[in-house]
Amino acid sequence: MDNQHRKIKGYGELSETEIDAMNAIKDKAAEVGELIQELEQNKELDQRWIVIAKTDLQKGFMAATRSIAKPGFF
């Protein structure tokens, strides 16, 4: 379906600059996600801190995307 985001309440149209920024964030998040997966495989590392890092990084990337999308809801 084309333009599905238009059916989601609280979101507006994004400019080309905003779309580019959103895609840059998504690309960087994927890159960082791969690094986290590598760290998770190394059982010599303190996995508790890896989990904390993973969660905080996910929250950071979500915050960055929300700064662009500017949803009109909580």
N, C-alpha and C positions, 0 to 999 in steps of 0.2 A: 504494500500500500504506500502510495506516495504521500509525503508530508504528514506522517503519523503524529509528529509532535504537536501539530495544530489541534489534535483531539485531546491532548493532555491539558487539564485545567491548570492555570497559573503560569503557563509558559508563553512567551511571546516569540516573535520572529527574531532571528539572529542575523546580524550583518555578515558580510563576507569576512571582515576582519575578526569578528567574534567567532565565526566558524573555524577560521584558521587557528585562532588561539586555543579553541576547544580541542581541535585535532592535535595540536602540539602538546597539550597537557595529556591527552589520551596516549599519545606515542611515548612520552616520557614515563608515564605511569606504567606502561607495559614493560619498558626497559628496566625500571626499578623493580617491578614485580618479578622479572627474571632473576635479578640479583638476589632478592629475598629468597626465591626458591633455591638458589645455589647455597645460600647461607643455611637454609633449613636442612640441607643434605649433609652438612658438616656437623656431626654430632659432638665434636670437641668444643663447639661454641655453646655459650649459655643460651639455650633455646627459649628460655623465658624472656630474655631481652629481644630475641629475634621476633617473637610474637608481639611484644610491645611495639617494636619498630614497625612491623607490618601494619598493625592497627593504626598507629599514628600517621604513617605515610598514607594509608588509604584515606584517613580523615582529611589529611592535607590536600590530597588530589581532589577529593570531593568538594572541599571548601573552594579550591581554585576554580573548579567547573561551575560551582554555584555563583561565584563572583561574576562569571560571564553570562550565565543563563538568567540570573536575577529572578528566580521564581517568586511569584507574588503570594507565597503562602509560608507558613511556619516551616 
